[in-house]
Amino acid sequence: MQKANIEGKVWTFGKDIDTDLIIAARYLNTSVPEELAKHVMEDSDPEFVEKMRKGDIIVAGENFGCGSSREHAPIALKAAGVAAIIAPTFARIFYRNAFNMGLPIFELEESYEISEGNEVNINMDAGTITNKSTNKTYNFNPIPEFMQELIDAGGLMNFAQNEIKGK
């Protein structure tokens, strides 16, 4: 099965972006994705939600998603329209939560070479990320097949429902 390409404008954030910076604890009184989306990255960049567009991509430093294990962080990012996240490393619980929510994330050691405002193309079949602004292509660590199936289904719940239905 051919996987989709992801293409979008880059927004950059530094290293050790924790789940409190992704979605502040003061908004955790709801699990409604559309409500969470209104506040994604607010404490790191108060204008992020107004500036970004559906399909944009976050590029960050190492240890993205560290901190508490809340599922609200990938839910908020996905609901805001973030198409993917690229970073050298992810906190393990965020890594798993992102796939469970159907949010594609890519480990790329050279993520620091991609600047805010660049346009990138992620070719999941080829395992490459191309910075269209600089015409440089990188190979990313492959996503395990089962994790790719979660992304294709839109997350773990959809995957499980599809399995029950026999799809």
DSSP file (Angstrom, degrees, kcal/mol; ACC not computed):
  #  RESIDUE AA STRUCTURE BP1 BP2  ACC     N-H-->O    O-->H-N    N-H-->O    O-->H-N    TCO  KAPPA ALPHA  PHI   PSI    X-CA   Y-CA   Z-CA
    1    1 A M              0   0    0      0, 0.0     2,-0.3     0, 0.0     0, 0.0   0.000 360.0 360.0 360.0 132.3    0.0    0.0    0.0
    2    2 A Q        -     0   0    0      1,-0.0     2,-0.2   123,-0.0   122,-0.0  -0.601 360.0-139.4 -80.3 136.0    1.3    3.4   -1.0
    3    3 A K        -     0   0    0     -2,-0.3   122,-0.3     1,-0.1     2,-0.1  -0.581  22.4-103.1 -92.9 156.8    1.6    5.9    1.9
    4    4 A A        -     0   0    0     -2,-0.2   120,-0.7   120,-0.1     2,-0.3  -0.425  25.6-124.0 -78.1 150.9    0.7    9.6    1.5
    5    5 A N  E     -A  123   0A   0    118,-0.2     2,-0.5    -2,-0.1   118,-0.2  -0.680  20.0-147.3 -84.7 149.3    3.2   12.4    1.2
    6    6 A I  E     +A  122   0A   0    116,-2.2   116,-3.7    -2,-0.3     2,-0.4  -0.984  20.1 176.7-118.6 130.0    2.9   15.2    3.8
    7    7 A E  E     +A  121   0A   0     -2,-0.5     2,-0.3   114,-0.2   114,-0.2  -0.998  15.8 121.8-136.8 135.1    3.8   18.7    2.6
    8    8 A G  E     -A  120   0A   0    112,-2.0   112,-2.5    -2,-0.4     2,-0.2  -0.995  55.8 -70.8-174.5 174.9    3.6   21.9    4.6
    9    9 A K  E     -A  119   0A   0     -2,-0.3    48,-3.2   110,-0.2     2,-0.4  -0.557  50.7-120.7 -80.9 145.2    5.2   25.0    6.0
   10   10 A V  E     -d   57   0B   0    108,-2.5   107,-2.6   105,-0.2     2,-0.4  -0.705  22.5-172.7 -95.2 137.2    7.5   24.6    9.0
   11   11 A W  E     -d   58   0B   0     46,-2.3    48,-2.6    -2,-0.4     2,-0.3  -0.999  21.9-146.0-120.2 128.6    7.1   26.1   12.5
   12   12 A T  E     +d   59   0B   0     -2,-0.4     2,-0.3    46,-0.2    48,-0.2  -0.736  20.4 175.0-105.1 147.2   10.2   25.6   14.7
   13   13 A F        -     0   0    0     46,-2.0    48,-0.5    -2,-0.3     4,-0.1  -0.945  28.4-112.2-138.9 158.5   10.4   25.1   18.4
   14   14 A G        -     0   0    0     -2,-0.3    47,-1.5    46,-0.2     3,-0.4   0.207  45.4 -64.5 -79.0-161.5   13.4   24.3   20.6
   15   15 A K  S    S+     0   0    0      1,-0.2    -1,-0.2    45,-0.2    48,-0.2  -0.419 108.3  28.0 -86.0 164.0   14.5   21.3   22.6
   16   16 A D        +     0   0    0     46,-3.0     2,-0.9     1,-0.2    -1,-0.2   0.839  68.6 175.3  55.6  40.4   12.7   19.8   25.6
   17   17 A I        -     0   0    0     -3,-0.4    48,-3.0    45,-0.3    49,-0.8  -0.674  19.6-156.6 -74.4 109.9    9.2   21.0   24.5
   18   18 A D  B >>  -g   66   0C   0     -2,-0.9     4,-1.6    47,-0.2     3,-0.9  -0.346  29.0-101.8 -90.7 171.4    7.1   19.4   27.2
   19   19 A T  H 3> S+     0   0    0     47,-2.4     4,-2.6     1,-0.3    48,-0.1   0.765 120.4  61.2 -64.9 -24.9    3.5   18.5   27.2
   20   20 A D  H 34 S+     0   0    0     46,-0.2    -1,-0.3     2,-0.2    23,-0.2   0.831 106.4  46.3 -69.2 -31.3    2.7   21.6   29.4
   21   21 A L  H <4 S+     0   0    0     -3,-0.9    23,-0.5     2,-0.1    22,-0.5   0.803 112.2  51.0 -77.3 -29.4    4.1   23.8   26.5
   22   22 A I  H  < S-     0   0    0     -4,-1.6    19,-3.0     1,-0.3    20,-0.4   0.953 137.5  -3.5 -71.3 -49.8    2.1   21.8   24.0
   23   23 A I  S  < S-     0   0    0     -4,-2.6    -1,-0.3    17,-0.2    -2,-0.1  -0.887  84.4-127.2-145.6 112.2   -1.2   22.2   25.9
   24   24 A A    >   -     0   0    0     15,-0.4     3,-2.2    -2,-0.3     4,-0.1  -0.207  19.4-118.8 -63.2 147.1   -1.1   23.9   29.3
   25   25 A A  G >  S+     0   0    0      1,-0.3     3,-1.9     2,-0.2    -1,-0.1   0.762 108.2  72.5 -57.1 -27.8   -2.6   22.2   32.3
   26   26 A R  G 3  S+     0   0    0      1,-0.3    -1,-0.3     2,-0.1     3,-0.3   0.669  97.4  50.5 -65.5 -13.5   -5.2   25.0   32.7
   27   27 A Y  G X  S+     0   0    0     -3,-2.2     3,-0.9     1,-0.2    -1,-0.3   0.329  80.6  96.2-102.8   6.8   -7.0   23.7   29.6
   28   28 A L  T <   +     0   0    0     -3,-1.9    -1,-0.2     1,-0.3    -2,-0.1   0.311  53.9  92.7 -84.0  11.8   -7.2   20.1   30.7
   29   29 A N  T 3  S+     0   0    0     -3,-0.3     2,-0.3    -4,-0.1    -1,-0.3   0.436  90.3  48.4 -80.6   2.5  -10.7   20.4   32.0
   30   30 A T    <   -     0   0    0     -3,-0.9    -3,-0.0     2,-0.1     0, 0.0  -0.967  54.5-167.0-136.2 154.5  -11.8   19.3   28.6
   31   31 A S        +     0   0    0     -2,-0.3    -3,-0.1    44,-0.0    -1,-0.1   0.182  51.6 126.4-118.2  11.3  -11.0   16.5   26.2
   32   32 A V    >>  -     0   0    0      1,-0.2     4,-2.3     2,-0.0     3,-0.8  -0.610  55.7-146.7 -74.1 114.6  -12.8   18.0   23.3
   33   33 A P  H 3> S+     0   0    0      0, 0.0     4,-2.5     0, 0.0    -1,-0.2   0.858  94.7  53.6 -53.6 -41.7  -10.2   18.2   20.5
   34   34 A E  H 3> S+     0   0    0      1,-0.2     4,-0.8     2,-0.2    -2,-0.0   0.849 110.6  47.3 -64.8 -33.9  -11.5   21.4   18.9
   35   35 A E  H X4 S+     0   0    0     -3,-0.8     3,-0.6     2,-0.2     4,-0.3   0.913 112.6  48.2 -72.1 -43.7  -11.3   23.2   22.3
   36   36 A L  H >< S+     0   0    0     -4,-2.3     3,-1.9     1,-0.2     4,-0.3   0.890 104.0  62.4 -62.2 -38.8   -7.8   21.9   23.0
   37   37 A A  H >< S+     0   0    0     -4,-2.5     3,-1.0     1,-0.3    -1,-0.2   0.804  91.8  65.5 -58.6 -31.0   -6.7   23.0   19.4
   38   38 A K  T << S+     0   0    0     -4,-0.8    -1,-0.3    -3,-0.6    -2,-0.2   0.691 110.6  36.1 -64.5 -18.3   -7.5   26.6   20.3
   39   39 A H  T X  S+     0   0    0     -3,-1.9     3,-1.8    -4,-0.3   -15,-0.4   0.274  79.3 140.2-121.3   9.3   -4.7   26.6   22.8
   40   40 A V  T <  S-     0   0    0     -3,-1.0     9,-0.3    -4,-0.3   -17,-0.2  -0.336  83.3  -4.4 -62.8 134.0   -2.0   24.4   21.3
   41   41 A M  T >> S+     0   0    0    -19,-3.0     4,-3.1   -20,-0.2     3,-1.1   0.584  90.8 140.5  61.9  14.3    1.6   25.8   21.9
   42   42 A E  T <4  +     0   0    0     -3,-1.8    -2,-0.1   -20,-0.4   -20,-0.1   0.845  67.4  47.7 -56.7 -41.0    0.1   28.9   23.5
   43   43 A D  T 34 S+     0   0    0    -22,-0.5    -1,-0.3    -4,-0.3   -21,-0.1   0.652 117.8  42.6 -79.5 -13.5    2.7   29.2   26.3
   44   44 A S  T <4 S+     0   0    0     -3,-1.1    -2,-0.2   -23,-0.5    -1,-0.2   0.799 139.2   3.5 -95.6 -38.1    5.5   28.7   23.8
   45   45 A D    ><  -     0   0    0     -4,-3.1     3,-2.4    -5,-0.1     4,-0.3  -0.765  65.2-161.6-149.7  97.0    4.1   31.0   21.0
   46   46 A P  T 3  S+     0   0    0      0, 0.0     3,-0.2     0, 0.0     4,-0.2   0.697  93.1  46.6 -57.3 -21.1    0.8   32.8   21.9
   47   47 A E  T 3> S+     0   0    0      1,-0.1     4,-2.2    -6,-0.1     3,-0.4   0.342  79.8 106.0-101.8   6.1    0.1   33.5   18.3
   48   48 A F  H <> S+     0   0    0     -3,-2.4     4,-2.9     1,-0.2    -1,-0.1   0.905  78.3  49.5 -54.7 -48.7    0.8   30.0   16.9
   49   49 A V  H  4 S+     0   0    0     -4,-0.3    -1,-0.2    -9,-0.3    -2,-0.1   0.847 113.8  46.5 -63.5 -34.0   -2.8   28.9   16.4
   50   50 A E  H  4 S+     0   0    0     -3,-0.4    -1,-0.2    -4,-0.2    -2,-0.2   0.840 117.4  43.3 -74.8 -32.6   -3.5   32.1   14.5
   51   51 A K  H  < S+     0   0    0     -4,-2.2    -2,-0.2    -3,-0.0    -3,-0.2   0.884 100.5  76.3 -81.4 -40.6   -0.4   31.9   12.3
   52   52 A M     <  -     0   0    0     -4,-2.9     2,-0.3    -5,-0.2    30,-0.0  -0.276  65.1-149.3 -76.5 159.1   -0.3   28.2   11.4
   53   53 A R    >   -     0   0    0    -44,-0.1     3,-2.3    28,-0.1   -44,-0.1  -0.904  35.4 -82.5-124.0 153.9   -2.5   26.6    8.8
   54   54 A K  T 3  S+     0   0    0     -2,-0.3    28,-0.2     1,-0.3    27,-0.1  -0.311 118.8  31.9 -54.0 131.8   -3.9   23.1    8.6
   55   55 A G  T 3  S+     0   0    0     26,-3.4    -1,-0.3     1,-0.3    27,-0.1   0.313  86.8 135.5  99.0  -7.0   -1.2   20.9    7.1
   56   56 A D    <   -     0   0    0     -3,-2.3    27,-3.0    25,-0.3    28,-0.7  -0.274  46.6-133.0 -71.3 163.9    1.7   22.8    8.6
   57   57 A I  E     -de  10  84B   0    -48,-3.2   -46,-2.3    25,-0.2     2,-0.5  -0.948   3.0-140.2-125.3 136.2    4.6   20.9   10.2
   58   58 A I  E     -de  11  85B   0     26,-2.2    28,-2.8    -2,-0.4     2,-0.5  -0.832  14.8-169.4 -94.5 132.0    6.4   21.4   13.5
   59   59 A V  E     +de  12  86B   0    -48,-2.6   -46,-2.0    -2,-0.5     2,-0.3  -0.991  19.7 164.8-119.0 127.8   10.1   20.9   13.6
   60   60 A A        -     0   0    0     26,-2.7   -46,-0.2    -2,-0.5   -45,-0.2  -0.798  34.6 -98.0-136.6 173.8   11.7   20.9   17.0
   61   61 A G        -     0   0    0    -47,-1.5     3,-0.4   -48,-0.5    28,-0.2  -0.105  64.1 -52.5 -81.4-172.8   14.8   20.0   19.0
   62   62 A E  S    S+     0   0    0      1,-0.2   -46,-3.0    26,-0.1   -45,-0.3  -0.150 114.3  29.8 -66.1 157.6   15.4   16.8   20.9
   63   63 A N  S >  S-     0   0    0      1,-0.2     3,-1.2   -48,-0.2    27,-0.3   0.805  73.9-178.8  68.1  35.0   13.1   15.3   23.5
   64   64 A F  B 3   +h   90   0D   0     25,-1.9    27,-2.5    -3,-0.4    -1,-0.2  -0.437  66.6  23.1 -64.8 135.5    9.8   16.7   22.1
   65   65 A G  T 3  S+     0   0    0    -48,-3.0    -1,-0.2    25,-0.2    29,-0.2   0.664  84.6 152.6  84.5  18.0    6.8   15.8   24.2
   66   66 A C  B <   +g   18   0C   0     -3,-1.2   -47,-2.4   -49,-0.8     2,-0.3  -0.150  37.3  51.1 -70.0 174.9    8.7   15.3   27.5
   67   67 A G  S    S+     0   0    0    -49,-0.2    27,-0.1   -48,-0.1   -50,-0.0  -0.742  98.8  14.1  99.6-145.8    6.9   15.8   30.8
   68   68 A S  S    S-     0   0    0     -2,-0.3   -49,-0.2     1,-0.1    26,-0.0  -0.173  70.7-120.7 -69.1 162.7    3.6   14.3   31.8
   69   69 A S        +     0   0    0      4,-0.0    -1,-0.1    24,-0.0    -2,-0.1   0.134  54.7 150.8 -92.1  20.7    2.1   11.5   29.8
   70   70 A R    >   -     0   0    0      1,-0.2     3,-0.8     2,-0.1    27,-0.0  -0.253  43.3-149.3 -63.3 137.4   -1.2   13.2   28.9
   71   71 A E  T 3> S+     0   0    0      1,-0.2     4,-1.8     2,-0.1     5,-0.2   0.636  86.8  84.2 -74.4 -15.7   -2.8   12.2   25.7
   72   72 A H  H 3> S+     0   0    0      1,-0.2     4,-2.9     2,-0.2    -1,-0.2   0.810  79.3  65.7 -58.6 -30.7   -4.2   15.8   25.3
   73   73 A A  H <> S+     0   0    0     -3,-0.8     4,-2.1     1,-0.2    -1,-0.2   0.966 107.5  34.8 -63.3 -56.8   -0.9   16.9   23.7
   74   74 A P  H  > S+     0   0    0      0, 0.0     4,-2.5     0, 0.0     5,-0.2   0.857 117.2  56.2 -67.4 -30.4   -1.1   14.9   20.5
   75   75 A I  H  X S+     0   0    0     -4,-1.8     4,-2.6     2,-0.2    -2,-0.2   0.944 109.4  45.8 -61.7 -46.6   -4.8   15.3   20.4
   76   76 A A  H  X S+     0   0    0     -4,-2.9     4,-1.8     2,-0.2     6,-0.2   0.909 113.4  49.1 -63.9 -43.6   -4.5   19.1   20.5
   77   77 A L  H  X>S+     0   0    0     -4,-2.1     5,-2.1    -5,-0.2     4,-0.6   0.935 114.4  44.4 -61.9 -47.4   -1.7   19.2   17.9
   78   78 A K  H ><5S+     0   0    0     -4,-2.5     3,-1.2     1,-0.2    -2,-0.2   0.922 113.0  50.8 -64.7 -44.1   -3.7   17.0   15.5
   79   79 A A  H 3<5S+     0   0    0     -4,-2.6    -1,-0.2     1,-0.3    -2,-0.2   0.808 104.7  58.0 -65.1 -29.3   -7.0   18.9   16.1
   80   80 A A  H 3<5S-     0   0    0     -4,-1.8    -1,-0.3    -5,-0.2    -2,-0.2   0.645 123.8-105.2 -74.0 -13.7   -5.2   22.2   15.4
   81   81 A G  T <<5 +     0   0    0     -3,-1.2   -26,-3.4    -4,-0.6     2,-0.3   0.515  62.8 158.1 102.6   6.4   -4.2   20.8   12.0
   82   82 A V      < -     0   0    0     -5,-2.1    -1,-0.3    -6,-0.2   -25,-0.2  -0.512  25.5-162.1 -63.8 123.7   -0.5   20.0   12.5
   83   83 A A        -     0   0    0    -27,-3.0     2,-0.3    -2,-0.3   -26,-0.2   0.790  61.0 -18.5 -82.4 -28.7    0.2   17.4    9.9
   84   84 A A  E     -e   57   0B   0    -28,-0.7   -26,-2.2    19,-0.1     2,-0.4  -0.981  53.7-131.3-168.8 163.3    3.4   16.1   11.4
   85   85 A I  E     -ef  58 105B   0     19,-1.5    21,-2.8    -2,-0.3     2,-0.4  -0.996  15.5-164.8-128.8 135.8    6.2   16.7   13.8
   86   86 A I  E     +ef  59 106B   0    -28,-2.8   -26,-2.7    -2,-0.4    21,-0.2  -0.982  24.8 142.2-120.5 128.5    9.9   16.3   13.0
   87   87 A A  E     - f   0 107B   0     19,-2.2    21,-2.0    -2,-0.4   -26,-0.2  -0.978  57.6-113.7-157.2 158.7   12.5   16.1   15.8
   88   88 A P  S    S+     0   0    0      0, 0.0     2,-0.3     0, 0.0    21,-0.2   0.906 100.2   1.2 -63.5 -39.5   15.8   14.3   16.6
   89   89 A T        -     0   0    0    -28,-0.2   -25,-1.9    19,-0.1     2,-0.3  -0.980  63.5-152.9-146.8 156.7   14.1   12.5   19.5
   90   90 A F  B     -h   64   0D   0     -2,-0.3   -25,-0.2   -27,-0.3     2,-0.1  -0.952  35.7 -99.3-126.8 147.5   10.7   12.3   21.2
   91   91 A A     >  -     0   0    0    -27,-2.5     4,-2.8    -2,-0.3     5,-0.2  -0.479  40.5-122.6 -60.4 138.2    9.8   11.4   24.8
   92   92 A R  H  > S+     0   0    0      1,-0.2     4,-2.2     2,-0.2     5,-0.2   0.867 108.8  48.9 -58.7 -41.5    8.8    7.7   24.6
   93   93 A I  H  > S+     0   0    0      1,-0.2     4,-2.5     2,-0.2    -1,-0.2   0.892 113.4  47.5 -69.4 -36.2    5.3    8.2   26.1
   94   94 A F  H  > S+     0   0    0    -29,-0.2     4,-3.1     2,-0.2     5,-0.2   0.916 108.7  56.2 -65.7 -42.1    4.6   11.1   23.7
   95   95 A Y  H  X S+     0   0    0     -4,-2.8     4,-1.7     1,-0.2    -2,-0.2   0.939 112.7  40.3 -52.6 -51.7    5.9    8.9   20.8
   96   96 A R  H  X S+     0   0    0     -4,-2.2     4,-2.5     1,-0.2    -1,-0.2   0.916 114.9  51.4 -68.4 -43.2    3.4    6.2   21.6
   97   97 A N  H  X S+     0   0    0     -4,-2.5     4,-1.7     1,-0.2    -2,-0.2   0.886 106.8  55.2 -61.2 -38.7    0.5    8.6   22.3
   98   98 A A  H  X>S+     0   0    0     -4,-3.1     5,-3.0     1,-0.2     4,-0.6   0.943 111.3  43.1 -61.2 -47.8    1.1   10.4   19.0
   99   99 A F  H ><5S+     0   0    0     -4,-1.7     3,-1.0     1,-0.2    -1,-0.2   0.898 110.6  56.0 -65.1 -39.3    0.8    7.2   17.0
  100  100 A N  H 3<5S+     0   0    0     -4,-2.5    56,-3.0     1,-0.3    57,-0.6   0.811 111.7  44.3 -61.9 -28.4   -2.2    6.1   19.1
  101  101 A M  H 3<5S-     0   0    0     -4,-1.7    -1,-0.3    -3,-0.3    -2,-0.2   0.485 119.2-110.9 -92.8  -4.9   -3.9    9.4   18.1
  102  102 A G  T <<5 +     0   0    0     -3,-1.0    -3,-0.2    -4,-0.6    -2,-0.1   0.728  69.0 143.0  82.8  22.5   -2.8    9.1   14.5
  103  103 A L      < -     0   0    0     -5,-3.0    -1,-0.2    -6,-0.2     2,-0.2  -0.866  47.5-133.5 -97.8 114.1   -0.4   12.0   14.5
  104  104 A P        -     0   0    0      0, 0.0   -19,-1.5     0, 0.0     2,-0.4  -0.473  27.0-179.0 -71.1 132.0    2.7   11.2   12.3
  105  105 A I  E     -f   85   0B   0     -2,-0.2     2,-0.4   -21,-0.2   -19,-0.2  -0.972   9.2-158.8-130.2 147.5    6.0   12.0   13.9
  106  106 A F  E     -f   86   0B   0    -21,-2.8   -19,-2.2    -2,-0.4     2,-0.6  -0.987  13.0-139.5-133.6 127.5    9.5   11.5   12.4
  107  107 A E  E     +f   87   0B   0     -2,-0.4    34,-1.8    34,-0.4     2,-0.4  -0.766  31.9 164.9 -86.6 119.8   12.8   11.2   14.1
  108  108 A L    >   -     0   0    0    -21,-2.0     3,-1.8    -2,-0.6     4,-0.2  -0.929  29.3-158.1-140.9 111.6   15.4   13.2   12.1
  109  109 A E  G >  S+     0   0    0     -2,-0.4     3,-0.5     1,-0.3    -1,-0.1   0.843  94.8  53.8 -56.7 -36.5   18.8   14.0   13.7
  110  110 A E  G >   +     0   0    0      1,-0.2     3,-2.5     2,-0.1     4,-0.3   0.173  68.4 119.1 -87.5  19.3   19.3   16.9   11.3
  111  111 A S  G X   +     0   0    0     -3,-1.8     3,-1.9     1,-0.3    -1,-0.2   0.813  64.6  68.9 -56.2 -29.3   16.0   18.6   12.2
  112  112 A Y  G <  S+     0   0    0     -3,-0.5    -1,-0.3     1,-0.3    -2,-0.1   0.686  88.8  65.5 -63.6 -16.8   18.0   21.7   13.4
  113  113 A E  G <  S+     0   0    0     -3,-2.5     2,-0.5     2,-0.1    -1,-0.3   0.602  84.8  85.8 -79.6 -11.3   19.0   22.3    9.7
  114  114 A I  S <  S-     0   0    0     -3,-1.9     2,-0.2    -4,-0.3     3,-0.1  -0.813  71.3-151.8 -96.1 126.2   15.3   23.1    8.8
  115  115 A S    >   -     0   0    0     -2,-0.5     3,-2.0     1,-0.1  -105,-0.2  -0.602  25.5 -88.9-100.9 155.6   14.3   26.7    9.5
  116  116 A E  T 3  S+     0   0    0      1,-0.3  -105,-0.2    -2,-0.2    -1,-0.1  -0.347 114.3  27.2 -58.3 137.0   11.0   28.2   10.3
  117  117 A G  T 3  S+     0   0    0   -107,-2.6    -1,-0.3     1,-0.4  -106,-0.1   0.179  89.6 129.1  92.9 -16.9    9.1   29.2    7.1
  118  118 A N    <   -     0   0    0     -3,-2.0  -108,-2.5  -109,-0.1     2,-0.5  -0.295  57.5-128.4 -63.9 156.6   10.7   26.5    5.0
  119  119 A E  E     -A    9   0A   0   -110,-0.2    13,-2.1    -3,-0.1    14,-1.0  -0.936  29.9-171.8-105.6 130.1    8.5   24.2    3.0
  120  120 A V  E     -AB   8 131A   0   -112,-2.5  -112,-2.0    -2,-0.5     2,-0.4  -0.906  17.1-153.2-124.5 154.2    9.1   20.5    3.5
  121  121 A N  E     -AB   7 130A   0      9,-2.4     9,-3.1    -2,-0.3     2,-0.6  -0.995   7.8-158.5-123.4 127.1    7.9   17.3    1.8
  122  122 A I  E     -AB   6 129A   0   -116,-3.7  -116,-2.2    -2,-0.4     2,-0.9  -0.928   3.9-165.9-107.3 114.4    7.8   14.1    3.8
  123  123 A N  E  >> -AB   5 128A   0      5,-2.9     5,-1.9    -2,-0.6     4,-1.7  -0.859   3.8-173.9-102.1 102.3    7.7   11.0    1.5
  124  124 A M  T  45S+     0   0    0     -2,-0.9    19,-0.2  -120,-0.7    -1,-0.2   0.801  82.0  53.0 -71.5 -28.7    6.8    8.1    3.7
  125  125 A D  T  45S+     0   0    0   -122,-0.3    -1,-0.2     1,-0.2  -121,-0.1   0.929 117.0  37.3 -68.6 -44.9    7.3    5.5    1.0
  126  126 A A  T  45S-     0   0    0      2,-0.1    -2,-0.2     1,-0.0    -1,-0.2   0.671 105.3-127.8 -80.8 -17.1   10.9    6.7    0.2
  127  127 A G  T  <5 +     0   0    0     -4,-1.7    13,-1.9     1,-0.3     2,-0.3   0.858  64.9 129.3  72.1  35.0   11.7    7.5    3.9
  128  128 A T  E   < -BC 123 139A   0     -5,-1.9    -5,-2.9    11,-0.2     2,-0.5  -0.905  49.7-157.3-127.3 152.8   12.8   11.0    3.0
  129  129 A I  E     -BC 122 138A   0      9,-2.5     9,-2.9    -2,-0.3     2,-0.6  -0.996  18.0-163.0-121.8 121.6   12.2   14.5    4.1
  130  130 A T  E     -BC 121 137A   0     -9,-3.1    -9,-2.4    -2,-0.5     2,-1.1  -0.928  14.5-145.8-110.3 123.1   13.0   17.1    1.5
  131  131 A N  E >>> -BC 120 136A   0      5,-3.2     4,-2.1    -2,-0.6     5,-1.1  -0.763  13.9-167.8 -82.4 102.5   13.4   20.8    2.5
  132  132 A K  T 345S+     0   0    0    -13,-2.1    -1,-0.2    -2,-1.1   -12,-0.2   0.736  82.5  60.8 -67.4 -21.8   11.9   22.3   -0.7
  133  133 A S  T 345S+     0   0    0    -14,-1.0    -1,-0.2     1,-0.2   -13,-0.1   0.806 121.9  21.2 -74.9 -29.8   13.3   25.7    0.4
  134  134 A T  T <45S-     0   0    0     -3,-0.8    -2,-0.2   -15,-0.2    -1,-0.2   0.463  99.5-127.0-114.5  -6.1   16.9   24.5    0.3
  135  135 A N  T  <5 +     0   0    0     -4,-2.1     2,-0.4     1,-0.2    -3,-0.2   0.801  62.0 140.4  61.5  31.5   16.5   21.5   -1.9
  136  136 A K  E   < -C  131   0A   0     -5,-1.1    -5,-3.2     2,-0.0     2,-0.4  -0.885  38.2-154.4-106.4 137.4   18.2   19.3    0.6
  137  137 A T  E     -C  130   0A   0     -2,-0.4     2,-0.3    -7,-0.2    -7,-0.2  -0.910   8.8-169.6-114.7 138.7   16.9   15.7    1.3
  138  138 A Y  E     -C  129   0A   0     -9,-2.9    -9,-2.5    -2,-0.4     2,-0.5  -0.900  19.7-130.4-122.5 150.4   17.3   13.8    4.5
  139  139 A N  E     -C  128   0A   0     -2,-0.3     2,-0.3   -11,-0.2   -11,-0.2  -0.886  26.6-154.7 -97.9 131.1   16.6   10.1    5.3
  140  140 A F        -     0   0    0    -13,-1.9   -32,-0.2    -2,-0.5     3,-0.1  -0.689  30.6 -88.4-104.1 160.8   14.5    9.6    8.5
  141  141 A N        -     0   0    0    -34,-1.8   -34,-0.4    -2,-0.3    -1,-0.1  -0.478  57.5-107.2 -62.5 128.3   14.3    6.6   10.8
  142  142 A P        -     0   0    0      0, 0.0    -1,-0.1     0, 0.0   -18,-0.0  -0.225  25.2-121.6 -62.9 147.3   11.7    4.3    9.3
  143  143 A I        -     0   0    0    -19,-0.2     5,-0.1    -3,-0.1   -37,-0.0  -0.761  34.8-107.4 -86.1 129.3    8.3    4.1   11.1
  144  144 A P     >  -     0   0    0      0, 0.0     4,-2.3     0, 0.0     3,-0.3  -0.249  29.2-115.7 -55.8 145.8    7.6    0.5   12.1
  145  145 A E  H  > S+     0   0    0      1,-0.2     4,-2.1     2,-0.2     5,-0.2   0.871 114.2  51.4 -55.1 -43.9    4.8   -1.1    9.9
  146  146 A F  H  > S+     0   0    0      1,-0.2     4,-1.6     2,-0.2    -1,-0.2   0.907 110.0  49.7 -62.4 -39.7    2.3   -1.5   12.8
  147  147 A M  H  > S+     0   0    0     -3,-0.3     4,-1.9     1,-0.2    -1,-0.2   0.883 108.7  53.4 -65.5 -36.9    2.8    2.2   13.8
  148  148 A Q  H  X S+     0   0    0     -4,-2.3     4,-2.8     1,-0.2    -1,-0.2   0.878 104.7  55.1 -63.6 -37.2    2.2    3.1   10.1
  149  149 A E  H  X S+     0   0    0     -4,-2.1     4,-1.8     2,-0.2    -1,-0.2   0.872 105.6  52.5 -63.5 -36.4   -1.0    1.2   10.2
  150  150 A L  H  X>S+     0   0    0     -4,-1.6     5,-2.9     2,-0.2     4,-0.8   0.927 110.9  46.8 -63.7 -44.3   -2.1    3.2   13.2
  151  151 A I  H ><5S+     0   0    0     -4,-1.9     3,-1.0     1,-0.2    -2,-0.2   0.941 111.1  51.7 -61.2 -48.4   -1.4    6.5   11.3
  152  152 A D  H 3<5S+     0   0    0     -4,-2.8    -1,-0.2     1,-0.3    -2,-0.2   0.848 111.5  47.6 -58.3 -35.9   -3.2    5.2    8.1
  153  153 A A  H 3<5S-     0   0    0     -4,-1.8    -1,-0.3    -5,-0.2    -2,-0.2   0.632 118.4-110.5 -81.0 -13.7   -6.3    4.3   10.2
  154  154 A G  T <<5S-     0   0    0     -3,-1.0    -3,-0.2    -4,-0.8     2,-0.2   0.628  77.9 -32.9  91.6  14.8   -6.3    7.7   12.0
  155  155 A G  S  ><S-     0   0    0     -5,-2.9     4,-2.3    -6,-0.2   -54,-0.3  -0.565  81.7 -64.5 125.9 171.3   -5.2    6.3   15.4
  156  156 A L  H  > S+     0   0    0    -56,-3.0     4,-2.8     1,-0.2     5,-0.2   0.874 125.0  53.1 -63.1 -42.2   -5.6    3.3   17.6
  157  157 A M  H  > S+     0   0    0    -57,-0.6     4,-2.4     2,-0.2    -1,-0.2   0.933 112.7  44.1 -62.9 -45.3   -9.3    3.6   18.2
  158  158 A N  H  > S+     0   0    0      2,-0.2     4,-2.5     1,-0.2    -1,-0.2   0.903 112.7  53.1 -64.5 -40.3  -10.0    3.7   14.4
  159  159 A F  H  X S+     0   0    0     -4,-2.3     4,-2.2     2,-0.2    -2,-0.2   0.936 110.7  46.7 -58.8 -47.3   -7.5    0.9   13.9
  160  160 A A  H  X S+     0   0    0     -4,-2.8     4,-2.3     1,-0.2    -2,-0.2   0.900 111.6  50.8 -63.7 -41.9   -9.3   -1.3   16.5
  161  161 A Q  H  X S+     0   0    0     -4,-2.4     4,-2.1     1,-0.2    -1,-0.2   0.907 110.4  49.9 -62.4 -40.9  -12.7   -0.5   15.0
  162  162 A N  H  X>S+     0   0    0     -4,-2.5     5,-2.8     2,-0.2     4,-0.7   0.886 109.9  51.0 -63.4 -39.4  -11.5   -1.5   11.5
  163  163 A E  H ><5S+     0   0    0     -4,-2.2     3,-0.6     3,-0.2    -2,-0.2   0.900 109.7  49.6 -65.1 -40.6  -10.1   -4.7   12.9
  164  164 A I  H 3<5S+     0   0    0     -4,-2.3    -1,-0.2     1,-0.2    -2,-0.2   0.893 111.2  49.2 -65.3 -39.1  -13.4   -5.6   14.6
  165  165 A K  H 3<5S-     0   0    0     -4,-2.1    -1,-0.2    -5,-0.2    -2,-0.2   0.593 116.1-117.8 -76.0 -10.6  -15.3   -4.8   11.3
  166  166 A G  T <<5       0   0    0     -4,-0.7    -3,-0.2    -3,-0.6    -2,-0.1   0.747 360.0 360.0  81.9  24.7  -12.8   -7.1    9.5
  167  167 A K      <       0   0    0     -5,-2.8    -4,-0.2    -6,-0.1    -5,-0.1   0.466 360.0 360.0 -81.9 360.0  -11.4   -4.3    7.2
